Amino acid sequence: MGFIPVFIWSFVLWLVLTAGSKGMLWSPEELVAGVVFSGIIAFTTKDIIGEKAARFLNPAKWAGFVVYSIGPLFWGMVKANLDVAYRVITGRIKPGIVRVPVELENDAQYTILSNSITLTPGTLTVDACPEEKALYVHWINVTEKEPESSEVIAGSFEKWARRLGR
């Protein structure tokens, strides 16, 4: 990806975030500031944002993230919040760090799954080890020291991470 695509994406994001801030769609000052900041961002990141990042600019991929966020991720967070509240009230807590085996192929998939686990109350991804095909997760209620799959901790998150991170 070069300067122009990064500039366009930065400027569109600027327009979305500043729309209607002064009672009108955009003031001339906001448009000039958007061009300046988008230019700075595009110039400084044109070599950093490469081919791998382009796959996330696909609108179908964004739709998948929206479905995941308001579906499985949200439901997982609701269940985890209730579970953590129960454990705090009753004091039934057995914290520990467990090694969770995963079948992921690339860094994007590891990032999606790690962040999903960390966003879920009661769990925190401590380390991701692609060489071992595992995540190390701090868990508020360790029921299995060596789970055989991520299903125990992450539910369907791993399937979604594989799908969204391709």
Secondary structure, DSSP 8 states (H G I E B T S, - for coil): --HHHHHHHHHHHHHHHHTTTTSSS--HHHHHHHHHHHHHHHHHHTTTS-HHHHGGG-HHHHHHHHHHIIIIIHHHHHHHHHHHHHHHHH---B-EEEEEE----SHHHHHHHHHHHHHSTTEEEEEEETTTTEEEEEESB-S-SS-SSTHHHHTTHHHHHHHHT-
